Amino acid sequence: MNLSTENIAAKNFAAVVGESDFASLRRENAFYVDKTEMIYELANNERSKVALFTRPRRFGKTLAMSMMENFFNIRKDSTDIFKGLDVCAHENFCAKWMNRYPVLFISFKDAESDTFETAYAKLKNVLADMCKNISDIDSNANVNPFDAQIFNRLKAQTGSESDVQNSLKTIMRMLHAVYGKKVILLIDEYDVPLAKANEKNTAENQYYERMLDLIKGIMSIALKDNEFLQFAAITGCLRLAKESVFTGTNNFASYSVLDEEFSQFFGFSDSEVRSALKAAGLSRKAETVKEWYDGYVFGNSYVYCPWDVVNYLSALNRNSEAQPKNYWKNTSHNGVLMTFASRTDFDVSDKFETLLNGGTVTQTVTDLLTYDTLHSSEDNLWSVLLMTGYVTKANPDEKGDSVSLKIPNREIASIFEDTVVRYFRDNVSADSINRLMEALWSGDENCATDIISDLLWDTVSFHDYHENYYHAFLAGVFVGRGYSVESNKESGLGRPAILLKDRKNRRAVVIEAKKSAKESDMGKDCDKALEQIAAGKYAEGLDGYKQIMRCGAAFFRKRAKLKIRENGL
């Protein structure tokens, strides 16, 4: 491991959050874990001329591409920013490769939208920006004047679809003419336009097929039998079926989360994280960081999510008592989990429960997918969860298509929990809620207990989990049912789990929930909950309500018990 400074100050962590430009990180003296050995391995890789690296979002793909662009680019002098890094130990290699080749670097991450037309316009804008960054090459005497015309149309965003599909090869031919060397092609987030297109694809709007044809054209022309290509590196979240995107590409190799090669170059190892914590004076947080952000298995390497680690270290430098939180869920689409939960042709409830309770499930998986068939089978959905980081291999030594899967860490478990609760909330029948409310208003404990238990049985629960799950479960039952629902809001001298108000009929229910250690404790835990409501004066502030019910709820696994009292009794 190499850190850019011996002593890491708070500003060094803050500088790296959200920064994916390698040169900026190095010049700002920011926190950096050395992954430059990847450059040496890639350039000397005889297996492939075109290498695809698929990893979940926020695992350093864009930074790795920026690192390679800065190292190889003949238009730059990168000596200072690579000084002292691992790749520089290969002196002969650096003399041959560092700043010795023309590089074409493009990212498709912004070429997405709700419609094909807007996404296509964004792609043309990305191409225009790329051309502007090398705008001097069109005037070079060695450049074919017809290529220069296409180049200027691309730069002005007036090019035809044919110009766009031939764009990368055209520019590579121009760079070859200028520098007399083959070109290194770097394409970042190649599948983002296709992922978005698939989301918005309908029978009326064949967005996915149109975008697939466009991306396939660009990629195949640039990669297949291109005499100006030295080698290409491509990143994305999923490896799409070769016949759909990489048709005819020679010497093509894909490196997914299942492959050992290059597995150590995406994510932070345990030793890298512990060294960073030590340098920052935060070694005491090592186990917390591990519980929340470690656990991913790429090939035969265990890794942490770098985005989460750096965000949490930055937070700790601002506040040494900062608690870990979920940084990942807002950076990635969680729709695949909702798709899983809502499927009627198969039931994964038991499998989700097993995972959420720390167990493993064995599934057949593949890293060869297409976006339009992601949801076509249960196996495909498990494969997507694996490739996008929601589950990981339980055993790095396991080979073959059938593998044991687990949830990698506390952070991803919380995403599963939130998704299950949200799905449950959206699918509870109105009849069940109406019957439950009548039982609460009438004080019918047995009826309310039966309904809550039935509802709990229909969702995924956790055998060894905290009270927060049951609080969220209760909130999910009542949200959006025409009542005012307040969860853990300040009331009286404390925070009741649920405060439910039926303002129209001037009545309210205060619910406090407890997680019981064993089934025989549920009755006394209900009593404790009722005592807490009274002692905490949770019903204060409900002046004017004619009926106020207090409800103590106890949960043990998938069992519920309720005791209901009218306020003052």
C-alpha positions in Angstrom: 0.0 0.0 0.0 1.1 3.5 -0.7 -0.4 6.6 0.8 0.3 9.9 -0.8 1.2 11.4 2.7 2.6 9.8 5.8 0.2 11.7 8.0 -3.3 11.9 6.7 -5.1 15.1 7.7 -8.9 15.6 7.6 -8.6 17.6 4.4 -6.9 14.7 2.6 -10.0 12.5 3.2 -12.4 15.3 2.4 -10.6 15.9 -0.9 -11.0 12.3 -2.1 -14.8 12.1 -1.6 -16.4 12.1 -5.0 -13.1 12.8 -6.8 -12.3 10.4 -9.6 -9.6 12.3 -11.4 -6.2 10.6 -10.7 -4.1 13.7 -11.4 -6.2 15.9 -9.1 -5.9 13.4 -6.2 -2.2 13.2 -6.6 -1.6 17.0 -6.9 -3.9 17.7 -4.0 -1.8 15.3 -1.9 -5.1 13.5 -1.1 -5.7 10.1 0.4 -4.7 7.4 -2.2 -4.4 3.7 -2.0 -1.9 2.5 -4.6 -3.4 0.4 -7.4 -0.9 1.4 -10.1 0.4 -2.2 -10.4 -2.8 -2.7 -12.5 -1.2 -0.7 -15.3 1.8 -3.1 -15.5 -0.5 -6.2 -15.4 -2.8 -4.8 -18.1 -0.2 -3.7 -20.6 1.6 -7.1 -20.2 -1.6 -9.1 -20.4 -1.2 -11.4 -23.4 -4.6 -12.9 -22.9 -6.5 -10.0 -24.4 -6.4 -7.0 -26.6 -9.8 -5.9 -25.3 -10.4 -6.2 -21.5 -13.7 -5.6 -19.8 -13.8 -5.0 -16.1 -17.2 -5.3 -14.4 -17.7 -4.2 -10.8 -20.5 -2.7 -8.7 -20.8 1.1 -8.7 -18.4 3.0 -6.3 -15.6 0.5 -6.5 -13.0 2.7 -8.2 -13.6 1.9 -11.9 -13.5 5.5 -13.1 -10.4 6.3 -10.9 -8.7 3.3 -12.4 -9.4 4.5 -15.9 -8.2 8.0 -15.1 -5.0 6.5 -13.6 -4.4 4.6 -16.9 -5.1 7.6 -19.0 -2.6 9.7 -17.1 0.1 7.1 -17.3 -0.1 6.2 -21.0 -1.1 9.5 -22.6 1.6 10.9 -24.9 0.0 14.3 -24.6 0.9 14.5 -20.9 4.0 14.5 -18.6 2.9 12.3 -15.6 6.3 11.8 -14.0 5.6 13.7 -10.9 2.1 12.3 -10.1 3.4 8.7 -10.4 6.6 9.3 -8.5 7.0 6.8 -5.6 4.0 4.6 -6.7 4.3 0.9 -7.3 4.3 0.9 -11.1 7.5 3.0 -11.0 9.4 0.1 -9.6 9.2 -1.3 -13.2 11.8 1.1 -14.7 12.1 -0.5 -18.1 8.3 -0.8 -18.4 7.8 2.9 -17.5 10.5 3.9 -20.0 8.6 2.1 -22.7 5.0 3.0 -21.8 4.7 6.1 -19.6 3.4 9.0 -21.7 4.4 7.1 -24.9 1.0 6.3 -26.5 -2.0 8.4 -27.8 -5.0 7.7 -25.5 -8.7 8.1 -26.3 -10.7 8.2 -23.0 -14.5 8.5 -23.0 -17.1 7.9 -20.3 -20.7 7.0 -21.2 -21.9 7.6 -17.6 -23.8 10.8 -18.6 -25.3 9.5 -21.8 -28.6 8.4 -20.3 -32.0 9.8 -20.0 -35.7 8.9 -20.0 -36.0 9.0 -23.8 -33.7 7.8 -26.6 -33.6 11.3 -28.2 -32.3 13.0 -25.1 -29.9 10.2 -24.3 -28.6 10.4 -27.9 -28.1 14.1 -27.6 -26.2 13.6 -24.4 -24.0 11.1 -26.1 -23.2 13.5 -28.9 -22.3 16.1 -26.2 -19.9 13.6 -24.6 -18.3 13.0 -28.0 -18.1 16.8 -28.6 -16.3 17.3 -25.2 -13.9 14.6 -26.0 -13.1 16.2 -29.4 -12.6 19.6 -27.8 -10.0 18.1 -25.4 -7.9 17.2 -28.5 -9.1 19.9 -30.8 -5.6 20.6 -32.2 -5.3 17.3 -34.0 -7.6 18.2 -36.9 -5.2 20.8 -38.2 -2.3 18.3 -38.4 -1.0 17.9 -41.9 -0.9 14.1 -41.5 -4.6 13.9 -40.8 -7.0 12.9 -43.6 -9.1 16.0 -44.4 -12.3 13.9 -44.6 -11.6 12.6 -41.1 -11.0 16.2 -40.0 -14.5 17.1 -41.4 -16.1 14.3 -39.4 -14.2 15.4 -36.3 -15.4 19.0 -36.6 -19.0 17.8 -37.1 -18.7 15.7 -34.0 -17.2 18.7 -32.1 -20.2 20.8 -33.3 -22.7 18.1 -32.4 -23.9 18.1 -36.0 -22.7 14.7 -37.0 -24.9 12.0 -38.5 -25.7 8.7 -36.8 -23.0 7.2 -39.0 -20.5 9.8 -37.8 -21.4 8.9 -34.2 -21.1 5.1 -34.7 -17.7 5.5 -36.5 -16.5 8.3 -34.1 -14.1 6.4 -32.0 -12.4 4.7 -34.9 -12.2 7.9 -36.8 -10.5 9.8 -34.0 -8.2 6.8 -33.4 -7.1 7.0 -37.0 -6.4 10.7 -36.6 -4.4 10.2 -33.5 -2.4 7.4 -35.2 -1.7 9.8 -38.1 -0.5 12.5 -35.7 1.7 10.4 -33.4 2.6 7.5 -35.6 1.6 5.0 -32.9 -1.4 2.8 -32.2 -4.0 4.1 -29.8 -5.0 3.0 -26.3 -8.8 3.1 -26.0 -10.4 3.6 -22.6 -14.2 3.4 -22.3 -15.7 4.0 -18.8 -19.3 2.9 -17.8 -20.1 1.5 -21.2 -23.4 0.0 -20.1 -25.0 3.0 -18.4 -27.0 4.1 -21.5 -28.3 0.5 -21.9 -29.2 0.2 -18.2 -31.3 3.4 -18.3 -32.8 2.4 -21.7 -34.0 -0.9 -20.3 -35.7 0.9 -17.4 -37.7 3.0 -19.8 -38.3 0.4 -22.5 -42.0 -0.3 -23.2 -43.9 -1.9 -26.0 -44.7 1.6 -27.4 -41.2 2.9 -26.9 -38.5 0.5 -28.1 -35.8 2.5 -26.4 -33.6 -0.4 -25.4 -33.3 -1.8 -28.9 -32.5 1.6 -30.4 -29.8 2.3 -27.8 -28.4 -1.3 -28.1 -28.0 -0.8 -31.9 -26.2 2.5 -31.3 -23.8 1.3 -28.6 -23.2 -1.9 -30.4 -22.3 0.0 -33.5 -19.8 2.3 -31.7 -18.2 -0.5 -29.8 -17.9 -3.1 -32.6 -16.4 -0.6 -35.1 -13.9 0.6 -32.6 -12.9 -2.8 -31.3 -13.2 -5.3 -34.2 -10.2 -5.6 -36.5 -9.2 -2.0 -35.8 -5.7 -1.6 -37.1 -5.2 1.6 -35.0 -5.9 -0.1 -31.7 -3.0 -0.9 -29.3 -5.4 -2.3 -26.7 -8.7 -1.3 -25.0 -9.9 -1.3 -21.4 -13.6 -1.0 -20.7 -15.5 -0.8 -17.5 -19.2 -1.4 -16.6 -21.5 -3.0 -14.0 -22.5 -6.0 -16.1 -20.9 -8.0 -18.8 -23.4 -8.0 -21.6 -23.6 -11.1 -23.8 -20.8 -11.0 -26.3 -23.1 -11.5 -29.2 -25.2 -8.5 -28.3 -22.4 -5.8 -27.8 -19.0 -7.3 -28.4 -19.8 -9.1 -31.6 -16.7 -10.2 -33.5 -14.3 -8.6 -31.0 -11.0 -10.4 -31.2 -8.9 -11.3 -28.2 -11.7 -10.3 -25.8 -11.5 -11.1 -22.1 -14.0 -10.2 -19.3 -13.0 -9.9 -15.7 -16.0 -9.9 -13.4 -16.4 -10.4 -9.7 -16.1 -14.1 -10.3 -12.6 -13.9 -11.8 -9.3 -14.0 -9.9 -7.3 -11.9 -12.4 -7.2 -8.2 -11.5 -9.4 -8.9 -8.5 -7.1 -7.0 -6.1 -7.3 -3.7 -8.0 -10.9 -2.8 -7.3 -11.8 -2.1 -3.7 -9.6 -1.8 -0.6 -8.0 -4.8 1.1 -8.2 -5.3 4.9 -4.5 -4.4 5.3 -5.0 -1.2 3.2 -7.9 -0.1 5.3 -6.2 -0.8 8.6 -3.1 1.1 7.4 -5.2 4.1 6.4 -7.0 4.0 9.8 -3.7 3.8 11.6 -2.3 6.8 9.6 -5.4 8.8 10.5 -5.2 7.8 14.2 -8.5 5.9 13.9 -7.4 2.3 14.5 -10.0 2.0 17.2 -12.7 2.1 14.4 -11.2 -0.9 12.5 -13.9 -3.4 13.5 -16.8 -1.0 13.0 -15.5 -0.2 9.5 -15.1 -4.0 8.8 -18.6 -4.8 10.0 -20.2 -2.1 7.8 -18.1 -1.9 4.6 -16.1 -5.1 4.2 -17.1 -8.6 3.0 -17.1 -8.4 -0.8 -15.4 -11.3 -2.5 -14.0 -10.5 -6.0 -12.3 -13.5 -7.4 -10.1 -14.7 -4.5 -9.8 -11.3 -2.9 -11.8 -9.9 0.1 -12.4 -6.2 -0.3 -14.1 -3.2 1.3 -16.1 -0.7 -0.7 -13.7 2.2 -1.1 -16.5 4.8 -1.5 -17.9 3.9 1.9 -14.5 3.7 3.6 -13.4 7.1 2.5 -16.7 8.7 3.2 -16.7 7.3 6.8 -13.1 8.3 7.4 -13.9 11.8 6.2 -16.8 11.9 8.6 -14.6 10.7 11.5 -12.1 13.4 10.8 -14.8 16.0 11.1 -16.4 14.3 14.1 -14.5 11.5 16.0 -17.8 10.1 17.3 -19.5 9.9 13.9 -21.5 6.7 13.5 -21.3 4.6 10.3 -24.2 4.9 7.9 -25.3 3.8 4.5 -23.4 5.8 1.9 -24.0 3.2 -0.8 -27.7 3.1 -1.1 -28.0 6.6 -2.6 -25.5 5.8 -5.4 -27.1 2.8 -6.9 -30.5 1.7 -8.1 -32.2 -0.7 -5.7 -35.0 -1.7 -8.1 -33.7 -5.2 -8.6 -34.5 -6.0 -4.9 -38.1 -4.7 -5.3 -38.4 -6.8 -8.5 -37.3 -9.9 -6.6 -39.8 -9.2 -3.7 -42.7 -8.6 -6.1 -42.4 -11.6 -8.3 -45.3 -14.0 -8.2 -43.8 -16.8 -10.4 -41.3 -17.7 -7.6 -41.0 -16.9 -3.9 -37.7 -15.8 -2.4 -39.0 -14.9 1.0 -37.3 -17.8 2.8 -34.0 -17.1 1.0 -34.1 -13.4 1.9 -34.8 -14.4 5.5 -31.8 -16.8 5.4 -29.6 -14.1 4.1 -30.8 -11.4 6.5 -30.1 -13.8 9.4 -26.5 -14.2 8.3 -26.9 -17.4 6.4 -26.1 -18.4 2.8 -28.1 -19.6 -0.2 -26.8 -21.6 -3.1 -27.7 -20.4 -6.6 -26.7 -20.9 -10.2 -25.2 -17.6 -11.4 -23.6 -16.3 -14.6 -21.7 -13.1 -15.5 -23.0 -13.2 -19.1 -26.3 -11.3 -19.2 -28.3 -8.9 -21.3 -30.3 -6.0 -19.8 -33.5 -7.1 -21.6 -33.3 -10.6 -20.0 -32.2 -9.6 -16.5 -35.6 -10.4 -15.0 -36.4 -13.4 -17.1 -35.5 -16.0 -14.5 -34.7 -16.3 -10.8 -31.1 -17.3 -11.6 -30.6 -14.2 -13.7 -31.9 -12.0 -10.8 -29.5 -13.7 -8.4 -26.7 -13.1 -11.0 -27.6 -9.4 -11.1 -27.5 -9.2 -7.3 -24.1 -10.7 -7.3 -22.6 -8.6 -10.1 -24.0 -5.4 -8.6 -22.8 -6.0 -5.0 -26.0 -6.8 -3.1 -24.8 -10.3 -2.4 -21.3 -11.8 -2.7 -19.7 -15.3 -2.8 -19.5 -16.9 0.7 -16.5 -18.9 -0.3 -13.8 -17.5 -2.5 -12.5 -20.9 -3.4 -15.8 -22.1 -4.7 -15.8 -22.9 -8.4 -18.4 -23.5 -11.0 -21.8 -21.9 -11.8 -23.5 -23.0 -8.5 -22.2 -20.9 -5.7 -23.1 -20.0 -2.1 -24.1 -16.4 -1.7 -24.4 -14.1 1.4 -25.0 -10.5 2.2 -21.5 -8.9 2.4 -21.9 -6.5 5.3 -24.1 -4.4 7.6 -24.6 -1.7 5.1 -26.1 -3.9 2.4 -28.2 -5.7 5.0 -29.8 -2.4 5.8 -30.7 -2.0 2.1 -32.4 -5.4 2.1 -34.3 -4.5 5.3 -35.5 -1.2 3.9 -36.6 -2.8 0.6 -38.5 -5.6 2.4 -40.3 -3.1 4.7 -41.1 -0.8 1.8 -42.5 -3.7 -0.3 -44.6 -4.9 2.7 -45.9 -1.4 3.2 -47.0 -1.2 -0.4 -48.7 -4.5 -0.5 -50.6 -4.9 2.7 -54.3 -5.1 1.9 -56.7 -2.4 2.9 -59.1 -4.9 4.4 -56.4 -6.1 6.8 -55.6 -2.6 7.9 -59.3 -1.7 8.4 -59.8 -4.8 10.6 -56.7 -4.0 12.6 -57.8 -0.4 13.2 -61.2 -1.5 14.4 -59.5 -3.9 16.8 -57.2 -1.1 18.1 -60.1 1.3 18.6 -62.3 -1.4 20.3 -59.4 -2.7 22.4 -59.7 -6.2 21.0 -56.2 -7.5 21.9 -56.7 -11.0 20.5 -57.9 -9.8 17.1 -55.2 -7.2 16.8 -52.5 -9.8 17.8 -53.8 -12.3 15.2 -53.8 -9.7 12.4 -50.3 -8.3 13.2 -49.0 -11.9 13.4 -50.5 -12.8 10.0 -49.0 -9.6 8.5 -45.7 -10.4 10.0 -45.8 -13.9 8.6 -46.3 -12.5 5.1 -43.1 -10.4 5.2 -39.4 -11.2 5.8 -38.3 -11.0 9.4 -35.0 -11.4 11.2 -34.5 -14.0 14.0 -31.7 -12.1 15.7 -32.4 -8.5 14.9 -33.0 -5.2 16.7 -36.2 -3.4 17.7 -35.8 -1.0 14.8 -37.0 -3.6 12.3 -40.3 -4.0 14.2 -40.7 -0.3 14.5 -40.3 0.0 10.8 -42.7 -2.9 10.3 -45.4 -1.2 12.3 -44.8 2.2 10.5 -45.1 0.4 7.2 -48.4 -1.1 8.2 -50.0 2.3 8.7 -48.3 4.7 6.3 -50.5 5.9 3.5 -53.8 4.6 5.0 -55.4 8.0 5.6 -54.0 8.5 9.1 -51.3 10.8 10.4 -48.3 8.5 11.3 -45.4 9.7 13.3 -42.5 7.4 14.1 -40.1 8.0 16.9 -41.1 11.7 17.2 -40.5 13.6 20.4 -43.6 13.4 22.5 -44.0 13.9 26.3 -40.7 12.8 27.9 -39.6 10.4 25.2 -40.0 9.0 21.8 -42.9 6.6 21.2 -42.4 4.0 18.5 -45.6 5.0 16.6 -48.1 7.8 17.1 -51.2 7.2 15.0 -53.8 10.0 14.7 -57.3 9.8 13.2 -57.9 13.5 13.3 -61.3 13.3 11.6 -62.7 11.2 14.3 -60.6 12.8 17.1 -58.9 9.6 18.2 -55.3 8.4 18.4 -53.2 5.3 19.2 -49.7 5.4 20.9 -47.8 2.2 20.2 -44.5 1.1 21.8 -42.8 -2.0 20.5 -40.4 -4.4 22.3 -38.3 -7.3 21.0 -38.6 -10.2 23.3 -35.7 -12.5 24.1 -38.0 -15.5 24.2 -41.6 -16.2 23.5 -42.5 -16.6 27.2 -41.4 -12.9 27.8 -43.8 -11.4 25.4 -46.6 -10.7 27.9 -44.4 -9.0 30.4 -42.7 -7.0 27.5 -46.1 -5.7 26.5 -46.6 -4.5 30.1 -43.2 -2.8 30.0 -44.1 -1.1 26.8 -47.4 0.2 28.3 -45.5 1.4 31.4 -43.0 3.2 29.2 -45.9 5.0 27.4 -47.3 6.1 30.7 -44.1 7.1 32.4 -42.9 8.9 29.3 -46.2 10.8 29.0 -46.3 9.9 25.3 -50.0 10.9 25.1 -49.3 14.5 26.1 -50.0 17.0 23.3 -53.1 15.1 22.2 -55.5 17.6 23.8 -58.9 17.6 22.1 -58.8 13.9 21.1 -61.8 12.1 22.5 -60.2 8.6 22.4 -56.6 7.8 23.1 -55.5 4.2 23.0 -52.2 2.9 24.4 -50.8 -0.3 22.8 -47.8 -2.3 24.0 -46.5 -4.6 21.3 -44.0 -7.4 21.8 -42.3 -9.4 19.0 -40.5 -12.7 19.0 -39.3 -13.7 15.6 -42.5 -13.9 13.6 -44.9 -13.8 16.5 -46.6 -10.8 17.9 -48.5 -10.0 21.0 -50.5 -6.8 21.7 -52.0 -5.4 24.9 -54.3 -2.4 24.5 -55.4 0.1 27.2 -57.6 3.2 26.8 -55.7 6.2 28.2 -56.2 6.6 31.9 -57.2 3.0 32.5 
